Amino acid sequence: MFTVAATLTIASAILYCSWPLGFWLNPAAQRAGLASELGAIGQPYNWVFIGGDVVSGALLVLAITLLIKMYKFEKWAKVALILLAIYGVCGALDAALPMTCLPSEQACGSVFSSPMLVMHGVFDIMGSVALFVTLVAAALHVHMYSRQWRTWIYAIGVAGTLFALLSGVLYIWNGPGYWAQRYYITLSCVWVASMPFVLRPKIKNAMRSNMRTVDTVDVGFLQPLPGKQDGPGLAFGEPET
């Protein structure tokens, strides 16, 4: 079941990172506009990008539902997964409310003149915030339980923050902010695809279905034999020291 959930998550990430298709389906918007412009109303093949994002969100929510039903996650891991589901829902709603104009052509006028454009931006920001907080929650989790993932989380967090800020600054100052945004989207998708592996409990006894709750007494048989100990054994839920 973990393989199914991880596969769904990876498929969701691939579908959301659809902007490279713009080189063939909509070269004009790909060269000069933000990724959202590929799905704007009236753009060629906009249904590809809208449909991909909506299906991506649905697959992500399904994957997270499977993971939560399969494992008994520690608090911060569960928080990260719930936030990831919120990110998926926001991404789907964001795509379902496509832009009605192209900011790159300065044809939108006042932002508040279009309720759909406002809602599009609100869901976009909410999704980005939720995804960023998954990094914080995952970092708190791995600090206690899976320290080998700390470097990965820090690298994704630093690079993602850099590209997000660079995208905003360049967009405001009429620079090529769309490229920084595409790097940010790609990095976000890589993080999403990795999350099931980062948060996966170490011991199969953590699985909920058809198994009783395990405590530190129950897993005594997992400890190495005297004289054969290569390192400290850990039960699921026991913090690393």
Beta strands, then each sheet from edge to edge (+ up, - down):
end
